[in-house]
Amino acid sequence: MTGAAFTQTLAVLFDRDGTLVTDVPYNTDPLLVESMPTAVAAIRLLRSHQLRVGIVSNQSGVARGLISSQQLARVNDRVEEILGPFDVWCICPHRAEDDCECRKPRPGLVLDAARRLGLTPAQVVVIGDIGADIEAATAAGAPSILVPTPRTRFGEILDAPVVAPDLLGAATVVLEGGLRPPAAARSRP
């Protein structure tokens, strides 16, 4: 780490599918929403320390016509029923081939969420289950934590700046300040 002081974390941005809730591809049914182990406890812990929480999620099923905006909203409402209200939701409805700026691994969702919270990217931590989540955080200048699932590739685990065994472990890392600046920030003189 460089000599620069690390900015205080004021918010945590989560990937939705595979991170906060089980990954049901192109989920149109709110009844299929199920929280990941320790998600409820992790969110509760972060909120108890006055950290704001948000979701940054790719949802290409909208552009593909596999899920309507109304179905997506109902699924997101169910996420909030289970985990409580989030301070910000940033969703990319585009397909990878649309070449948009918001789709992870690009930084658009993270930058937009930080802006909407009135924060800098350095004041938010991104928690996700795949490399695209970590790459988006790094590109935006935000620290990140990978919480691997069976879907996570081994190389993504090796490349992640911080890895936690579950969401409660990730929340603990956030609260204890065990984060590293993104790779781009570490390489600066």
Secondary structure, DSSP 8 states (H G I E B T S, - for coil): --SS------EEEE-TBTTTB---TT---GGG--B-TTHHHHHHHHHHTT-EEEEEEE-TTTTTTSS-HHHHHHHHHHHHHHH---SEEEEE---GGG--SSSTTSSHHHHHHHHHHT--GGGEEEEESSHHHHHHHHHHT--EEE---TTS-HHHHHH-S-B-SSHHHHHHHHHHT-----HHHHT--
